[in-house]
Structures are given as structure tokens and as C-alpha cells.
Amino acid sequence: MSKSDVSAAVNMHSQVFLQEDPELAAVYARLGQLDPTGQRFAAVLRDTIDQLLNGEITGRYDWKDLFKTEKTHAGTIVEINLQREFRFDDGVDMDYQIAGFDVDCKYSQSFGGWMIPPEAVGHLCLLVWADDYQSRWSAGLLRIDRAWLNTGTNRDKKLTVKAEHRNKILWLWHNAELPENILLHLSPADQEAVCSPKSGQARLNELFRRAQNRRIGRNVVRTVAQQKDYMKRVRGNGGSRSALRDEGFLIMGDYISHQDIARRLQLPVPQEGEFVSARVAAVVTEDAARPHIILGGQRWALARPEDLPARGPLLPDLRAAQRAE
């Protein structure tokens, strides 16, 4: 069966669920209206994982470093943060009311590991999964049927959805991209280089050197700097922007002018609270195969390995720049 055939079969399957369950259809439509792209949902999951890691205080960036009690409460924090973000009403018997109907929320770091309480049988459940190692997440709706659940052996009688019945989940977003935890995905050598300096500023400088051409979230910066004024450590006047300028680095933020520079250089575009670090080199002639920008009257392109480090340009004056809305 081709990819298009599989997609058509899945869509037909979804339409059957929507037609047979008007409450499911109403909740599905409302969630799609609140977050058409899934970006808000993904941001909540990213922020929740970072909240649990609490990197500014602990320096942690790996889910494995959480205490058992912290992992146990992750689902509750996801439920709370989703309700805050989307302003869901409290449910009568379940966690939320969405489109006027009760919906329970269950989160698992392990796909398929949602623990369903007996009282959720017959109700709609919002099943959420996020994996920081894969940088992927999913969220879907399921009307809980007791026949679709595994037999439970735990004391609170919570059950999981049988693998053969997971195809009954109506996915809102499936295997979508989770904003990357950059520190977690650096090589062990780069992790050591970034985390070993005693100075927060030195650690941050090393992060921007080693995590080039990638979107770096604010929480990663906070974790590396471990200082309350961590944003100051990025800017010029003594921050990473000025410290790395002699090596040719540009550190673009979420300002419109910075985003335009990233696009022109064909780099990932930093979104709200993100940075993209890139080393550039001065070029004399225009090369159609090498995207470039003009700053300070000089043409600049992404540096190649053979380009020696040299003083780079200044970014546009941030006092005149505007952040993207």
C-alpha cells in the first residue's frame, strides 16, 4: 500500500469516528480551532519538561536525571499547564470541559503508557505523549471503552490502552516536532565542553560555538548560564554577541530584523525566545550558490571550514528593532 493510500485510509477511519461520536467531533474541532498548527501545544510540552528539569537551579537537561517523584507528577503538571494555556473550563467528572463536554487528560513520556483510571471509562480522553530524546510529540482523542484496555495489576486499578486498539485514537497531531532540547542532543564531547567551565558566561559562549545553525531555546540558555540575568549574557556589551564577534559569530534572536537575516542565510528562523548562532565570513564576489547578507556595507556568507575566524559584523541596532508578534 502506498503512502497516499495509507493516508486516505487513516482519513476515512477518522471520519467514521467523527460521524459516530458528535461529542468527539465537537472537542476535536474546538482543539483544532484553538491551535491549528499545534505550535501552542508543543510549546506547553517543551516548557513543562523544562519546568521539571529546572535547569536554572539544577543544571539538569536530561529526563533521566529527574527524581522518581518528579516523573510521577509530570502528568499533573502537563494537565495544569495545558489548562492555563487554553483556558479550559474545569470538568464535572473529568479534568476539563472542552466545547461543553468532559475530557480527561493523560500524559506519558512512553508512547502508549497512558494510565487510564476506571472512572474515565465511557468518557473522552486527551492522550498526550512527548519524548525529549526523539524530539517528537503526539496528542489525540479516544472515547475509553473497557474492552480496549489491558488488565491492570496496580493498586489504583489504572489501565493502559491495548496496542491493537491504539488505531482508534483520533490524532490531533501525531509524531509532530517537539522544540529541541539542544543540550540533550549535543555529542558527549560538546556537552562536556559546554558544561565544564565555572563561569556562566564562558559556558554560554561555548554553547553558541558548538550549537551552530540550530534554534536554541531560552530555557537552554537559562540552564547553561544558571544566572538570573541570563539574557544579559547573550547580548552585546560583554555578552556572547560581543565575546564571539572576533570569531565571526552572529547570534540572532527573535527580532524581525534578525529573523530576516536568518532567512537570507537559509538558517532556521528563531521564534519567540529562541536564538540561532552562526559563524560568517566576508565574501568579495556574489555567488548564487552561497546565500549572503549585507551588513555594515560588506557582503557576508556562512563561513566554510576553510574560512579562518575573523571579526564579524554587528547585528542591526536592537533599540530600533522590533520583536516578531
Long-range contacts (C-beta under 8 A, 24 or more apart in sequence): 13-167, 14-170, 14-171, 17-168, 17-170, 18-170, 21-143, 23-99, 23-101, 23-124, 24-124, 24-141, 24-143, 24-170, 26-99, 26-100, 26-101, 27-98, 27-99, 27-101, 27-103, 27-124, 27-141, 28-141, 28-170, 28-172, 29-99, 30-98, 30-99, 31-98, 31-126, 31-141, 31-172, 32-172, 34-86, 35-86, 38-139, 38-172, 38-173, 38-176, 40-85, 40-86, 41-82, 41-137, 41-139, 41-172, 41-173, 42-137, 42-173, 42-176, 42-177, 42-178, 42-179, 43-85, 43-179, 44-78, 44-81, 44-82, 44-85, 45-78, 45-128, 45-130, 45-137, 45-178, 46-178, 46-179, 46-217, 46-219, 47-81, 47-219, 48-74, 48-77, 48-78, 48-81, 49-74, 49-130, 49-132, 49-181, 50-181, 50-217, 50-219, 50-223, 51-77, 51-81, 52-77, 53-223, 55-219, 55-220, 55-222, 55-223, 55-224, 55-226, 56-222, 56-223, 56-225, 56-226, 56-227, 56-228, 56-230, 57-226, 59-195, 59-223, 59-226, 60-223, 61-181, 61-183, 61-184, 61-220, 61-223, 62-184, 63-109, 63-132, 63-133, 71-109, 74-107, 74-109, 75-105, 75-106, 75-107, 75-108, 75-115, 78-105, 78-107, 78-128, 79-105, 79-107, 82-128, 93-119, 93-123, 94-120, 94-123, 94-124, 96-126, 98-126, 103-141, 111-138, 112-160, 112-161, 112-163, 112-166, 113-160, 114-160, 114-161, 115-154, 115-158, 115-159, 115-160, 116-144, 116-149, 116-158, 116-159, 116-160, 116-161, 117-156, 117-157, 117-158, 118-157, 118-158, 118-159, 120-144, 121-145, 121-146, 121-149, 127-161, 127-169, 130-178, 131-178, 132-178, 132-181, 132-184, 133-184, 134-178, 135-177, 135-178, 135-179, 135-180, 135-181, 135-185, 136-175, 136-176, 136-177, 136-178, 137-173, 137-175, 137-176, 137-177, 137-178, 138-171, 138-173, 138-174, 138-175, 138-176, 139-171, 139-172, 139-173, 140-169, 140-170, 140-171, 140-172, 140-173, 140-174, 141-169, 141-170, 141-172, 142-168, 142-169, 142-170, 179-215, 179-217, 180-214, 180-215, 180-217, 181-217, 181-220, 182-207, 182-211, 182-214, 182-216, 182-217, 182-220, 183-207, 183-220, 183-223, 183-224, 186-210, 186-211, 194-224, 195-224, 200-224, 200-225, 200-226, 200-227, 200-230, 200-233, 201-225, 201-233, 201-238, 201-239, 201-240, 201-243, 204-230, 204-233, 204-234, 204-239, 204-240, 205-240, 205-243, 205-244, 208-240, 208-244, 208-249, 208-251, 208-275, 208-277, 209-244, 209-247, 209-249, 209-277, 211-277, 212-277, 212-278, 212-279, 213-267, 213-268, 213-276, 213-277, 213-278, 213-302, 214-268, 214-276, 214-277, 215-268, 215-269, 215-270, 215-271, 215-274, 215-275, 215-276, 216-274, 216-275, 216-276, 216-277, 217-273, 217-274, 218-273, 218-274, 221-275, 234-275, 235-318, 236-314, 241-315, 244-277, 245-311, 245-312, 245-314, 246-309, 246-310, 246-311, 246-312, 247-279, 247-309, 247-312, 248-279, 248-280, 248-281, 248-303, 248-307, 248-309, 248-310, 248-311, 248-312, 249-277, 249-278, 249-279, 249-280, 249-312, 250-277, 250-278, 250-279, 250-280, 250-312, 250-313, 250-315, 251-275, 251-276, 251-277, 251-315, 252-276, 252-277, 252-278, 252-315, 253-323, 254-323, 254-324, 255-316, 255-318, 255-321, 255-322, 255-323, 255-324, 256-321, 256-322, 256-323, 256-324, 257-315, 257-316, 257-321, 257-322, 258-315, 258-316, 258-321, 259-324, 261-293, 261-295, 261-315, 264-291, 264-292, 264-293, 265-291, 265-292, 265-293, 265-301, 265-302, 266-291, 267-302, 271-324, 272-323, 272-324, 278-302, 279-303, 279-307, 279-309, 279-312, 280-312, 280-313, 281-307, 281-310, 282-310
